[in-house]
Amino acid sequence: MKKLAYTILTVGEAIEATGSVADLLREIPYFLTYGIPNRRVINSVLRKGIIDSGMSGGVEWEPFEIDEREFSDVVSSLSDSGSEILSLPQWVATEDDLLVWIYEKEHGVPAKEHKQLQDACRNTEFEISRVEDQGEDELVESLHLRYIDESNALVEFIDKHMKR
């Protein structure tokens, strides 16, 4: 298995590390908590180059993807550590999708509506990023207000459906 360099982000400190893709994934806070996701989800994370979980830390690396053979190696290594591969529905393709699926599985939050609300928030985030540098302050403000409304709707939906 190839080795790669990455930086472990902790509160107030960055630690340089070298390890396998499996080692990198183990360092991402909470990512493997429920098991090993499919290759599409893992690649959606690896393409980002950083996961920052705030006070829980994070990891930064040069973005890349793994192929099917490398995925097999990752699964083998993580399985040796006791993790099991998740049996995910076809629609789970990103880390966000994975969290939606987990919320349905673990907490009873309906995935279809949850994903629609979450996707609306993400799309507005992307739209804000796209127009922020264009000097259209009124549009940016309008998008921020829309994002707040969408985020509130998402939180209310999750709260309404969470198993207590």
Summary of the structure (lengths in Angstrom):
residues: 164
radius of gyration: 17.8
end to end distance: 42.9
largest distance: 53.8
contacts: 434
relative contact order: 0.12
helix: 57%
strand: 14%
